[in-house]
């Protein structure tokens, strides 16, 4: 079956379409994609993964057409990022 594997860093993004056996898991697809060789900083033991934006475990079975996503850790502190409430053009007034 055909699935996608996606990962993004600030300066580099990749989305691969690969063929995997019908009984493949998220982990197997990531390993088969070769993305771990391209991005050695990926740590599947600590980073979250998902399918179409929904968090899943590495042993989740895949279906044809699924897009596996590897998520980076959050690098900014939400307490220090300015809120976007009340931006110019906000029609709530």
C-alpha positions in Angstrom: 0.0 0.0 0.0 1.1 3.6 -0.5 1.5 6.0 2.4 3.2 9.3 3.0 5.8 10.2 5.6 6.3 13.9 6.5 8.8 15.8 8.7 9.8 19.4 8.9 12.6 21.5 10.4 12.7 25.3 10.1 15.0 25.1 7.1 14.1 21.8 5.6 10.8 19.9 4.9 10.3 16.5 3.4 7.2 14.5 2.4 7.9 11.1 1.0 5.4 8.8 -0.7 6.5 5.1 -0.2 5.2 1.6 -0.6 4.8 -0.5 2.5 3.4 -4.0 3.2 -0.3 -4.1 4.1 0.4 -4.9 7.7 2.8 -2.0 8.3 2.9 0.1 11.5 3.8 3.8 11.9 7.3 2.8 13.2 7.9 0.4 10.2 6.9 3.0 7.7 9.2 5.7 9.3 12.1 3.2 9.3 11.4 2.1 5.7 11.2 5.7 4.5 14.9 6.4 5.2 13.9 9.7 6.9 15.8 8.7 10.1 19.1 8.7 8.0 18.3 12.1 6.5 17.4 13.6 9.9 19.6 11.9 12.5 18.2 14.2 15.3 14.8 12.5 15.1 14.3 10.4 18.3 11.2 8.2 18.0 11.4 7.4 21.7 10.7 11.0 22.7 9.1 12.7 19.7 5.4 12.5 19.0 4.0 11.0 15.8 0.6 11.2 14.1 -1.5 10.3 11.2 -3.3 13.2 9.5 -2.7 15.4 12.6 -4.0 12.9 15.1 -1.5 11.7 17.7 -0.9 7.9 17.4 1.5 5.3 18.9 4.4 3.8 16.9 2.6 0.5 16.8 -0.5 1.9 15.1 -1.5 0.0 12.0 -1.6 2.0 8.8 -4.2 2.2 6.0 -3.7 3.0 2.4 -3.2 6.7 1.8 -2.3 7.5 5.4 0.2 10.4 6.0 2.6 9.7 8.9 3.8 12.8 10.6 6.8 13.2 12.9 6.4 16.2 15.2 9.3 18.3 16.5 9.4 19.4 20.1 7.9 22.8 20.9 10.8 25.3 21.0 9.2 28.4 22.3 7.7 29.2 25.6 4.0 30.0 25.2 4.3 32.4 28.2 6.7 34.6 26.3 5.1 34.5 22.8 2.9 37.6 22.3 -0.8 36.8 22.1 -2.5 37.6 18.8 -5.8 38.7 20.3 -6.9 42.2 19.2 -4.7 42.3 16.1 -5.4 45.0 13.5 -8.4 44.0 11.5 -10.1 42.2 14.4 -13.8 42.8 13.8 -14.9 41.8 17.4 -15.4 45.5 18.5 
